[in-house]
Structure formats: structure tokens, C-alpha cells
Amino acid sequence: MMSFMRAFIRLAALAFCLALLPLSAQAAPERSPEQLIRASIDELMGKIEGRRDYFADNIDELQGLVDDSLEDIADFRYIGASVMGRYFQNASSQQRSRFADTFRQTLTDTYTKGLVTFDYREVRVLDAQESQRYEDQASVAMEVVASDGSVYPVSYSLRLTDDRWKVVNVIVNGINLGLTFRNQFDLAMRDQNRDYDAVISGWAPELAVEELEEGSSR
């Protein structure tokens, strides 16, 4: 059970990045967020289908694929600012940029491992989606089905930036990852007496096994 849950921790990062891979780079605003997510996931699954053992032995290659795919797609500066929360305003421009890069690297590393270790059976975008309330904001619901039949709901939050839809947050099994990371950054800042450089250097976000296993039903 513990080995499965360790893999599930990596699912959080996996879910965050699933929608950000190759096809989204060419996405035009007339493509709906649902179409974008569905096409990107199909593209990703096609690339790793039947090759998980290969990538497990060639992690650097998979990591390069993931990192290249994220280039110019994910707005990590926006995400980084959100995670830094109230500390963002007093951070220097160099610290802001450094944290965005650090956050991207840690997420990419975790995601890459999750792709080859999380034992999933299916990743599916739901046919029934809620209608958009705002023109520049949207959410897309999907599910990750584990090999034991467990189903983990995932909800993406997207925003329209420069005529491109980009994922800016994700909720896995009812757990808001953006808020979770923000709370962890806040705790680290308090533990380090608001030493930005120390917090950024030591940034290693974690998600509690119990929290992800039980979801928001606790």
C-alpha cells in the first residue's frame, strides 16, 4: 500500500503537467480548453505507450522531453507568484525569477518519475464539462484510473493568456495543489525567518500521503 501511495504522490505532479504537453503549444484560442486537454493527453499517452520500461531506464531522455514540452507553454512565473503568495511583493525580481525556475525544475523532475512509476490504467477527460463562467477562465474535469480500479478525479484551472490557454492550477482528489504549495512556502518562510534565498534553495514541495489518499473528504 505504501509503495502505491508513494506513486500516488507523484500523480499530483503528473496531473499538473498532463495538459501542458506538445499540442497545446500550437493551440489557438478558438480551440476549447476541453479539446486542448484531450488532444494533449492523447499525444502524451501515444508517446509513452509501451515504452515505460524504456523511459524508466532512460529517465534523462524522458525528462528532456517533458522539459522541452513545457517550454513556453506553462506560465511558471504566474504559478510561482501564486505559490509565493503574500511574499511575492517583497521578493526581488531575481528571487521571483529564481523561484519560478526552481518550481519548474522540481515539478518536472517529480512528473518525469511519476510517468514511469505510477501504475495507472487509464487517463480520461470527462465528456460532461461545466460551462465557462468567464471568457478568460475555464476548468476541465478528468479522471486517472489506477490499476487497482481506484479513480482519482482531477480538475484543471486554465486562464487565457496571449491567445493561449494555459493550466495555472490543478485539484487532485479534492486537494488544491496550488493552495497546498502556497501553504508550504509560507511555512518555509516562517521557519527560515523570511530568508527568501534559503527557502528557494531548499524548495522541495511535498504532499502528505494521508492527505492525498483521503482527499477532501476528511
N, C-alpha and C positions, 0 to 999 in steps of 0.2 A: 504493500500500500504506500509506504513512504517513497519508494522509487518512482511510483506513478505520480505521486504528488509533487515530487521534485520536478518531474517533467511538466506537470501542470503549471508550476511557477513559470516555466519558460513559455507556456502557452500565452501568458499575458503579453509578453513582448511580441510573440508570433502574431497574435491577433492585432496588435497595434500596427504592425507593418504590412500585414497581408494585402491591404488595399493600396499600398503605395508602390507597387512594382510596375514593370515596364509600360504597360498600355496606358497608364494614367498620364505618362509624360506627354503623350500626343492628344490627350483628351481635350475636346473643345467644350465650351460651356453649354452647348446645346445637348450634349450627352448628359443624361440624368445621373445623379450620384449612384443610384442603384445599378445602372448599366455600367458605370465606371468600375464599381466594386466587383461586380460579377465578371466582367471581362478580365480584370487584373488577377483575380483569384484563379480563373480558368487558365490564364497564361502561366501563373506560378506553378500550379499543380502539374501542368504539362511539362514544365522544365525539370521537376524533381521526381515525377512519376517513374518508379522503377529504378531510381538512381540514389536512393537514400543511403545505401551501403557505400556506394562510391563517394558521396559527399561526406559521409562520416569519416572516411579515410583521407579526404581532401578538403578539410574544413576551410583552409585558406582560399581555395577556389570558390567555394560557396559564399564565403564572407565577402570576397571581392565582387561577386555577382550581386549580393544584397546591397553593398555599399554603393556600387555604381548605379543601381536601380533607384536608390534613394536620392541620388544627386539631383538637385533642382526640383524635386517632387514634394518632399516633406518640408514644411515651414518650421524648421527646428528652432529658429530664432523666436518665432511666435510661441512654440511649445515651451522653449526654455524660459521665456518671460513668464509664462503661466505657472510653471513649476517653481520658479523663484518667488513668485507672489509678491508680497509686500517688500521683499528685499531687493527687488529688481531696480527700483527707483534710485537707490543709493549705490548701486554697483557701478563700477566704471565701465566704459564701453568695451575695454579689453576683457574684463571679467564676464560681461554678458556674452561676448563672442566665445570666450573660452568655455563657458558652461554649456552653451549651445553645442559646441563641438564635442565636449565630453559626454553630454547626454546622448548625442547621436551615436558615438562610439560604443558606449555601454549598451545601448539598446540594440545596435547592430550585432554586437558580439552575442548577446543573450538570444536574440532572434535566430541567428545562424545555428546555434546549438539546439534551439527548440525545434527547428525544422527537421533535424535528424534524430532527435531523442523523444519527442512527444509522440506517443503511439495513437495517432488519430485514424479514424476510418473514413471520415468524410468532412468536407468543409462546404457549407451550403448557404447561399443567400436566400432569405425567405421570399416567397412570391408575394405575400401580403405586406406592404410597407405603408407606414403612416405618411400622410401628405405633408409637404413642406409648409411651414408657417411663415417663413421668411425667404426672400429670394436669394439671399447670400448665405443661408444656413440650411443644413439638412442633416438627417440621421438615416442610417441604413442598418437594418437588423439582419443578423445571420446567426448560424449555429456551427459549432465544432462538435462532431460526434467522435467520441473516443472509441477505442477498440472494444471496450467492455460494454458499450452501448450508452454510457453516460453522455448526456447532451449539455453543452455549455453555451448559453446564449451570449452573443456578442453584439454590441451596438456601437457603430461608428458615429462620431460627430465630425461633420465636414463644414468648411467655410470656403466661399468662392473668393479667390484672390488672384488678381490679374488674369481674369478669364479662365482660371483653372480651379477645379475642386481639389482641395487638399484635406486630408484627415488631420484633425488637431487634437482629438481625444478619443478614448475608447472605454467602454464599460464591459467588463468580463464577469459573467455570473453575478451581475448586480454591483460589482465593485468598480468605482470610478477611479481609473488608474491615474488620471491627471491630478485628481484631488489627493490620492494616496501619495504620489510622488511629491506633491507640494507640501504635505504634512511632514514627510521625511526630510525635505530640505529645511523646513522650519525647525525641526528638532535638531538637525545637524548644526544649524546656525546657532542655536541656543547652547548646544553642547560645546561648540568651538568659540564661544564668546564673540559671535558675529565676524569671525575671521573668514572672509569670502574665499581667499586663496586656499586655505586649509580644507574648507568644505568641498570646493571644486576638485581639488587634488584627490580627496578621499571619497568622491562620489561613487557609491555602489548601491543603487536602489534595490530594495528587497520587498517581497510580498510575503506575508505570513501564510504558511501552509493552511492553517485553520481558517484564515480569512477567505482565501480563495476556494477552499473546499466547501465551506458552508455558504459562501456568497453573502448576499444582502439579507438573507432570511434569519440571521442570528438575532 
